Amino acid sequence: MRIRTTTVGAWPKPAEVPIPDWFQQERTTDANPTEALDASQEHFDDDVSELLDRITQEVVKEQVNAGIDIPTDGEIRRENYIHSHCRHIEGINFDRLTKKSMRSGAWEVSVPTITQPIRAGKSFLVREWQVAQAVTSNPVKITLPGPMTIMDSVANEFYGSEGKLAHTLADTLNVEIIRLAEAGCRWIQVDDPVFARYPEAALSFGIENLERCFHGVSREVTRCTHICCGYPDKVDSTDYVKAPPSAYSLLAPALDEAAIDAVSIEDAHRPNDLSLLELFENTIVILGVLGIARTRIESIEEIEFRLREAMEHIDKDRIIAAPDCGLGMLTQETVLAKLGHLRQAVERIG
């Protein structure tokens, strides 16, 4: 069996999608901070909803045709993977914006504010998964933001402790994850990249609450988490402040012992010492071998070489090849070229 392939989350949005995309916006919003967040979809008319369904299905088929075994819905209906979900959590106020430094000071932006007890709203991801899954027999993966990443992306004016807030967010996310699992979704990924920014907090309470997100989920579901080291604010930027490279080795032993089946990490933008993979004795590693913020297209040979190097440290059947993170910063042409080379690389390995 060849190495499987997946994408992590976002796909380039076609121009006709009427939802702002954070990949195409400045992340520092001073003049009118609501513009970056104004993407509520509750009142989309039928024509727009049908358009988004059609594009989502086209994106899934593009991934499958490019050789992706476990595609995502492309997050076409989301302005970003965090705040779009927060709109479906009661208690997070998008009319009350608070300026906040995010990702260890990587940028400053105005964010929605928690002003009252939070709880899950009406189901929404089940329908998004059903639309995406309808056009392929490959399992479609659905992604959600994790508790710590939501905490770092909103302002908190209600909960007195980080631990209580994280615990409550995990319970809230669990409601939607259970809905997905009961509907038949078999690949569910909780994205908590700020684990790499704050590994001590991740070890203290983050991983525990990541597990709590999946509490009660059937063992038929592959429980994934994605932990990257940070997006740059523009394509081909080289001076972005990323999370420290030591974060993965600090987190790996605890993640390997957690009730998580697969851990997604980046390796293309900033290669790891691949002995890191030996710390994952049981867990599947979704290894990023494609840069998601650079236009250079990795050659088939370099992708193949890196995957063969990885196989010296972890069993082949516990590697899934992927981009480092979501692909929303790149053009569709660049993305398809990169995925085409990924497909050929895994076929060469056999």
C-alpha positions in Angstrom: 0.0 0.0 0.0 1.4 3.4 -1.0 1.7 6.3 1.4 -1.7 8.0 1.7 -2.3 11.7 1.0 -4.5 14.4 2.5 -4.9 18.1 2.5 -5.1 20.0 5.8 -8.0 22.4 5.4 -8.4 25.5 3.2 -8.4 25.6 -0.6 -8.0 28.7 -2.8 -11.3 30.4 -3.1 -12.6 31.1 -6.6 -13.3 34.8 -7.3 -17.1 34.2 -7.4 -17.2 33.1 -3.7 -18.8 36.1 -1.9 -17.0 35.5 1.5 -14.0 37.5 2.6 -10.9 35.3 2.9 -8.4 36.1 5.6 -5.6 34.8 3.4 -6.2 37.8 1.1 -6.5 40.5 3.8 -4.2 42.4 6.0 -4.3 40.9 9.4 -3.8 44.2 11.2 -7.2 46.0 11.0 -7.2 49.5 12.4 -9.5 51.7 10.3 -12.6 49.4 10.2 -12.0 46.2 12.2 -15.4 44.8 11.4 -14.6 44.4 7.7 -12.3 41.4 8.4 -15.0 39.7 10.4 -18.1 40.6 8.4 -18.9 37.2 6.9 -22.1 36.0 8.5 -23.9 33.6 6.3 -27.2 33.2 8.0 -29.0 35.3 5.5 -27.5 34.0 2.2 -30.2 33.6 -0.4 -30.8 30.2 -2.1 -28.7 31.2 -5.2 -25.6 32.0 -3.0 -26.0 28.8 -1.0 -26.3 26.7 -4.2 -23.2 28.5 -5.5 -21.2 27.6 -2.4 -22.4 24.0 -2.5 -21.4 23.7 -6.1 -17.9 25.2 -5.6 -17.4 23.0 -2.5 -18.1 19.9 -4.6 -15.9 21.1 -7.4 -13.0 21.6 -4.8 -13.5 18.1 -3.5 -13.4 16.6 -7.0 -10.3 18.6 -7.8 -8.5 17.2 -4.8 -9.5 13.6 -5.6 -8.5 14.0 -9.2 -5.1 15.4 -8.0 -4.5 12.2 -6.1 -5.7 13.2 -2.6 -7.0 10.2 -0.7 -8.5 12.1 2.2 -9.8 15.5 0.9 -11.4 18.3 2.9 -14.3 20.5 2.0 -11.8 23.3 1.2 -13.4 25.5 3.9 -15.2 27.4 1.1 -17.9 28.6 3.4 -15.5 30.1 6.0 -13.8 33.4 6.1 -11.2 31.7 8.3 -11.2 28.4 10.1 -11.5 30.0 13.6 -14.0 32.8 13.5 -16.4 31.1 11.1 -16.9 28.4 13.7 -17.1 31.0 16.5 -20.1 32.5 14.8 -21.9 29.2 15.7 -21.0 29.4 19.4 -23.4 31.3 21.6 -21.7 33.8 23.9 -19.1 35.0 21.4 -20.0 38.6 20.5 -19.0 39.7 17.0 -20.5 43.2 17.6 -18.1 43.8 20.4 -14.5 43.8 19.0 -11.4 44.0 21.2 -7.9 44.7 19.9 -5.6 41.9 20.8 -2.0 40.8 20.1 -2.1 37.3 18.7 0.3 34.3 18.1 3.0 35.4 20.5 2.8 39.0 19.2 3.0 38.0 15.5 0.3 40.4 14.7 -2.4 42.6 16.3 -6.0 42.5 15.2 -9.5 43.3 16.5 -11.3 40.1 17.6 -14.8 39.1 18.8 -15.3 39.0 22.6 -16.7 36.4 24.9 -19.3 38.3 27.0 -21.5 35.5 28.4 -21.5 31.7 28.9 -20.7 29.9 25.7 -22.4 26.9 24.3 -22.9 25.2 20.9 -25.4 26.6 18.6 -27.4 24.8 15.8 -25.7 22.1 13.8 -23.9 23.4 10.7 -20.9 21.3 9.9 -23.0 18.1 9.3 -24.6 19.7 6.2 -21.2 21.0 5.0 -19.8 17.5 5.3 -22.8 15.9 3.5 -22.5 18.3 0.6 -18.8 17.6 0.2 -19.0 13.8 0.8 -21.8 13.5 -1.8 -19.4 13.6 -4.8 -16.7 11.1 -3.7 -16.3 7.7 -2.2 -13.1 9.0 -0.5 -13.6 10.0 3.1 -13.9 13.8 3.4 -12.2 15.3 6.4 -13.9 18.1 8.3 -11.8 20.5 10.4 -12.6 22.6 13.5 -10.6 25.0 15.5 -9.3 23.8 18.8 -9.9 25.3 22.2 -6.5 26.9 22.7 -6.5 28.4 19.2 -10.0 29.9 19.8 -8.8 31.3 23.1 -5.9 33.0 21.3 -8.2 34.4 18.6 -11.0 36.0 20.8 -11.1 38.3 23.8 -12.4 36.9 27.1 -14.5 39.2 29.3 -16.5 36.4 31.1 -14.4 33.4 32.2 -12.1 33.9 35.2 -9.6 31.3 34.3 -8.0 29.9 31.1 -8.6 26.4 32.3 -12.3 26.9 32.8 -12.6 28.6 29.4 -10.6 25.8 27.6 -12.7 23.1 29.3 -16.0 24.8 28.3 -14.8 25.3 24.7 -13.9 21.7 24.5 -17.3 20.7 25.6 -18.8 23.1 23.1 -16.7 21.7 20.2 -17.5 18.1 21.3 -21.2 18.8 20.6 -20.5 19.5 16.9 -18.0 16.7 16.6 -20.5 14.2 18.0 -23.0 15.5 15.4 -20.5 14.9 12.6 -19.6 11.4 13.8 -23.2 10.3 14.2 -23.9 11.6 10.7 -21.1 9.3 9.3 -18.1 11.6 9.0 -15.0 9.4 9.6 -12.2 11.9 9.5 -12.4 14.8 12.0 -9.5 17.2 12.6 -9.2 19.7 15.4 -6.7 22.4 14.4 -4.8 23.7 17.4 -1.7 25.3 16.0 -1.1 27.5 19.1 0.1 24.4 20.8 3.4 25.2 19.1 3.3 28.8 20.4 2.5 27.8 24.0 3.8 24.3 24.5 3.8 24.6 28.3 0.0 25.5 28.3 -0.6 22.7 25.8 1.0 20.2 28.1 -0.7 21.7 31.2 -4.3 21.7 29.9 -4.4 21.9 26.0 -3.9 18.2 25.2 -6.4 17.2 27.9 -9.0 19.4 26.3 -8.1 18.3 22.8 -9.0 14.8 24.0 -12.2 16.2 25.5 -13.2 17.5 22.1 -13.4 13.8 21.0 -15.1 12.4 24.1 -17.7 9.8 23.2 -16.7 9.7 19.5 -16.9 6.3 17.9 -13.7 4.4 17.3 -14.7 4.3 13.6 -13.7 8.0 13.5 -10.1 8.9 12.9 -9.4 11.6 15.4 -6.8 14.1 14.0 -5.2 17.3 15.2 -3.2 19.8 13.2 -0.3 21.8 14.8 1.6 24.0 12.4 4.2 26.7 13.5 2.4 29.7 11.9 1.4 31.4 8.6 3.3 34.3 7.2 1.2 37.4 6.4 2.1 37.2 2.7 3.3 34.7 0.1 7.0 34.1 -0.2 7.7 36.0 3.0 10.9 34.8 4.8 10.9 36.9 8.0 7.7 35.8 9.7 8.0 34.9 13.4 7.1 31.3 13.7 6.8 29.1 16.7 10.0 27.7 18.1 11.3 24.5 16.3 11.6 22.8 19.7 7.8 22.8 20.2 7.2 19.6 18.3 9.7 17.5 20.3 8.2 18.9 23.6 4.7 18.0 22.6 5.2 14.7 20.8 5.4 12.3 23.8 2.2 13.6 25.3 0.4 13.6 22.0 1.5 10.1 21.3 -0.1 9.0 24.6 -3.3 11.0 24.1 -6.5 9.6 22.6 -5.6 11.0 19.2 -5.1 8.9 16.1 -3.2 11.3 13.8 -1.1 14.4 14.3 -0.5 16.8 11.4 2.8 18.8 11.5 4.7 21.0 9.1 8.1 20.0 7.7 8.4 21.8 4.3 8.7 25.4 5.3 11.1 24.6 8.1 12.4 21.0 8.1 12.5 19.1 11.3 15.2 16.7 12.6 13.2 13.6 11.5 14.3 11.7 14.6 11.2 13.6 15.9 9.1 11.0 14.2 10.4 8.3 16.5 8.6 10.0 19.4 5.4 9.0 17.8 5.4 5.3 18.6 1.6 4.7 18.0 0.3 7.8 16.2 -0.1 8.4 12.5 2.0 11.4 11.4 0.5 13.6 8.7 3.8 15.1 7.4 3.8 18.4 5.6 6.0 18.1 2.5 4.6 21.0 0.5 5.1 24.7 1.4 1.8 26.5 1.6 3.1 30.1 1.6 5.7 29.9 -1.2 5.2 29.8 -4.9 8.1 27.5 -5.6 6.8 24.1 -6.7 8.6 21.3 -4.9 10.1 18.8 -7.4 8.9 15.2 -7.4 12.4 14.1 -6.4 12.7 16.3 -3.3 9.3 15.2 -2.1 10.2 11.6 -2.6 13.5 12.0 -0.9 12.0 13.6 2.2 9.3 10.9 2.5 12.0 8.2 2.2 14.0 9.9 4.9 10.9 9.9 7.1 10.4 6.2 6.5 13.8 5.6 8.2 12.2 6.9 11.4 8.5 5.8 11.3 6.6 2.9 9.6 5.4 3.7 6.1 1.8 2.8 7.0 1.8 5.6 9.7 2.8 8.3 7.3 0.3 10.4 5.5 1.8 13.0 3.1 0.3 16.5 3.0 0.9 20.2 2.6 2.2 22.0 5.7 -1.2 23.6 6.3 -4.1 25.1 4.4 -3.6 26.1 0.8 -5.6 29.3 0.7 -2.7 31.6 0.1 -1.8 30.1 -3.2 -3.4 30.1 -6.7 -5.3 27.1 -7.8 -2.7 26.5 -10.6 0.2 26.5 -8.1 -1.7 24.2 -5.7 -2.6 21.7 -8.4 1.0 21.6 -9.6 2.3 20.9 -6.1 -0.3 18.2 -5.5 0.5 16.7 -8.8 4.1 16.3 -7.8 3.1 14.9 -4.4 1.0 12.3 -6.2 3.9 11.2 -8.4 6.3 11.1 -5.5 4.2 8.7 -3.5 3.6 6.6 -6.6 7.4 6.3 -7.1 7.8 5.1 -3.5 5.1 2.5 -4.1 
